[in-house]
Amino acid sequence: MTQSPDILCIGSVLWDVIGRSPSVMRAGSDVPGRVTRIPGGVAMNIAMTLARFGLTPALLSSVGRDAEGDELIAECARLGCATQHVYRSDDLPTDIYMAIEGANGLIAAIADAHSLEAAGSKILRPLTGGALGSPEAPYAGAIALDGNLTEALLEDIAHHPAFTEADLRIAPASPGKAERLLPFLRAARGTLYVNLEEAGLLCQTRFETAAAAAMRLIERGATRVLVTNGAQACCDATRDGPISAHPPEVLVTRVTGAGDTFMAAHIAAELGGADRDTALNRALAAAASYVSGEIAT
C-alpha cells in the first residue's frame, strides 16, 4: 500500500484471542462458548475502524519476524491498513492479548505487549528520521496514540518536537495504564479519550458522571477530553465548555474493542468535517453497533 495515510495509528498491533460465552461467568467458570483469533491491539482496532470509514491508516508498531507476525502483517494489509512503517524485529515475538467475556461482560484479560515496550522509540523512527516527519519538519496530520507504550516514551512524545504540529488523539490501553496519559495533561497536549474509571484514576478520585469527570480533567490541564460511561451519557469537554449525548440503547454482546471503535468513529467524523455534536453522536452510534454485534470483527 503506497497511498499517503490519512492518519497514523501508534501503539499495539497484535493477535486478539477472545473467548466468549452467552453464560454469566465468575472466577473458575467452565462453560461452552466460542474462541476467536483476530488482529487486535488498541492501535490496530482504531485503524481497522478508520479503514471501514474509508480512511487510509498507517500503523507504527512492533511486530515480530515470526510466523505469527508475517500472518498478522498480511491480515493488516488485507484490512486496509498500511504496514510499511511497522518495526519488524528479529528478536522480539509478536504480541498477543487474551480475554474471556461472558454475558455479564469482561471476566478477565491478559495483555502480553512486552515486545512493543521493548522496541521503544524504534517504532517512532518514521516520525523522527524523515520518512514521515522529523523534528525540523514535524508531521502535521492526525495521530491516534495508545497507552501501551512505556511511560518514558509517552513522556517523550508529549514534549518531542517531531509531534508539535500533530493532531494528537490519545487513549489508555486499559484502566491499569490510564496514568500513563498524565504527561499529556501536564503538557496540555492532544485530545484524550477515556472512560469514567480511567478519568477517576487520572484525577485520583471517583466520578458519578462523564461530564463531571471531563470538566475536572480540563481543570487539571487537558485541552480536550472525551469521557464515556457505558450506557450512560458521554461528554466531550474543551476549555470552551462541555457537550453531552446518550448512546443508543442496544443489547450488549461484546465489550472488548468498544472504546477503540468509539474513538476511531469520532476521529473519522471530525476528519470528515463533522461538528462536535455530530461527531459525538456518530461515535456513540458506531460503538453501540459494535457492542450489539452489528459490526463484524
N, C-alpha and C positions, 0 to 999 in steps of 0.2 A: 504494500500500500504506500503510494508516494504522494497522495494528496496532502496539502498542508492541513494540519489539525485545527479544529475549531476550539479545542480545549485540551489541556494536559491533565492527566489523572495520575497523581503521585502517591504511591503507597503500596499496599499489599495486593498482590496478584497471586492467587494460589488455588488449590483444589478445595472446594467445599464438599465435605462428606456429611450429609444430613439424614438422620433417621427420624421419620415422622410416624406418629400413630394417632388414630382417632380417639384413643382412650385417654382418660385422665390419668396422669402419671405422678409418681412421687419417687423419692430415692429408693432404689432397689427394685423398681418395677421391671417386669419382664413380659413384654406384650408384643403382639404382632403389629407389623407396620411396613413401611417402605423405606429403603435406603437408596439415596441418590448421590452421584458424584458429578458436580458441575463446576465450571470456573467460578471463582468467588474471590473474596477479599474486598475490603471497602473500596479501594480504587477501581477494581475490576467491576464490582456491582454498579458503581456510578457510571463507569464507561459503557457498560452494556446498555444501561437505560438511556444514556445520551445517544447511543447509536440507534436505539429504537425510535428516538425522536428525530432521526435524520441527520444528526451531527457526526462529525468525524473526530473521535477522541484518540489521543496518543497516550500510551502507557509509559510511565517511568517507574520501574520497579526492579526487583531482583528475581530471576528465575534460573534454576539450576540447568546445567547442560546434561541432565539425565533424561531417561525415557519419559518420565512424568512431565518434565519441563518442556521437552520437544512437543509432546501431545498438547500441553497447555497453551503453548505459543501458537500452535496451529489452530486450536479452537478459538483463541482470542481473535486471530485474524479473520476466521470464518464469521465471527460475530460482529465484525466491522470495526475492530479496534486496532490502531496502528501499533506495531510492536518493535519497529526498527530501533527505538531508543531504549529498549529494556536491557538492563545489565545482565548478561549471561555469565554465570560463574562456573568454573570447572571444579571448584572445591566445595561449594555450598549446595545442599539439596534443595529441591523445590518445596516451598512451604505448604502447609495443609491446615485446614480448620475442620473440626468435628463437632457436631451439635446433635442434641436429642430434643425433639419437640413433641409435646402431647396436646390433647385437646385443651389443656389448661396453660398452654404457652411453652416458652423455652424452659426446659428442665435443667440442662447443663450444657456447657460448651468448653472446648479447649482450642486455643489458637496457637499453633506452632509456627510463629513468624520469625524464628530465630535467624533465618538466612537474610531476611530483609534488614533486620537490625545489624547483623554482622557486615552486610555490604555497605551500610552507612552512606557517606557522601558520594560514593561511586555512582549511585543511581541518579545523582543530580548533574553529572558531567555534561549532558547535553545543554543544560541551562547555564553552566558556568564556563564551559570550554568552547562555546561558539556555535555548536550545531543548531541550537535553538535560541541561544542568547548568551550573554556574558555580563560581567559586572559593568563593562563600559557601554554595552548595548543591551539593556535588560529586556527580557521577554515581556511584551505588553499585552498579552492576551489573558484569557481566563485560566485559572489553575484550580483544580479540585485536589485538596490535600487531606490525607487521613492520618490519624494519630498513632498508627502502628510504627512510625519512625521513632527513633530514640529521642529522649528529652533533649539531649545535646544537639542533635540535628535539627529538631524543631526550633530550638532556641536560635540556632544559626540562621535558619530560613527567615525567622521573624525580623532579623536585622540585616540579612545579606543584601548587598547592593544589586545582585542579579535578580532580586524579586521585588524591587521597589516600584516597578511600573505595572506589576501583575494585578489582576482582579482575583485576589485570593479567596477561595471558598474552603472552609476548614471544618472537619468533623472529627471527633474522637472515634477510635476504633471500637470502644466499649466503655461502659461506666468506669471500669477499672483503670482506664487510660485517660479519663477526662482531664485530669490535672495537667497532662502534657500540653494542653492548649493555653496554659497560663502565660507563656511568652507572648502570645498574640494579644492577650488582654493588656499586658504591660506595655507592649509596643503600639497599641491601638491600631492593629493591622488586621485587615480581612473581615469576612463575614463568617460568623460561627454558626454551625448547625448542631444543636444539642437537644437531648430530651430532658424532661423535668428532673430526673435523677442526676444526670450529668451536670445540669445547671446548678443543682444544690451542692455537688461536690466542688465545683469551681468556686462557689461562694461560701463553702463550709457552713451551710445551713440547709433547711428544708423549705420547700415552697408548696403552696396549695394549688397555684395556678401558673400557667405558662406566662401570662402577662406579668405577674409579679417577678418571676424568675428573669424574664427578659429585661425588664427595666433595671433590676439590680445589677445585671451584667453590664448594661450600658453605664450605670453609675460607677462600676469598677473599671471602666476604660474601654469596653468594646465599642467599636464604631457601628456595628450592626450585628444582630443575633436573631436567629430563628429557633424558638423552643417548641418542641412537640410534646404532647401529653396524651398519647394513646388515642382513645375515642373522645377525649375532652378537647376544648378549644386550644388552638395553636396560635402562637404570637410571633410576629415579625416586628422587631423594635430597632429604631435608629435613634440618633440624638434629636431628631425632629418629632419623635413620638412613636407609639405602638399602633399596629393594626392586628386584629384577631379574626379567626374564622374557625368554624367547626368542620371536622371531617365528615364525609358521608357515613351513614350507618350501614355496616356490612357484617356478614358472618366471617369471623376470623378463622382462616385455615392454616396460616403460617405467619411467622413473625421475623425470622432471620432475613435480613436484607431490606426490611420495610423502610428503615431510616435512610438507607442509601438511595432507595427509589425516590423517596420524598425529596432528598437533596438534589438528585440529578434532574428530576422533573422541574424543580424550581429554577435551577440554573438554566435548563433548556428554555423555559418560558421567558426568562429575562433576556437571554441571548437573542431570543426571537422578537424582542421589543415589548413584551408584556409589562404592564404597570404592576406595582406591588400587590394590589388586591387580586388582580387576575392571576399573577404568578403563584401567590399563596394558595388560591383555590385550585388551580391546576395541579399543584404539587400534592395537596391533600387528596384530590380525586385519584391521582396516579397511585399514591400509597394505599388508598382504600382498595383499588382494583387489584393491587399486588397481594395484599394480605387476604383478600377474598379468594384468590386463586385465579382471577380472571386473566391476569398477565402471566403467561407461561414462563417457567425458568429455563 
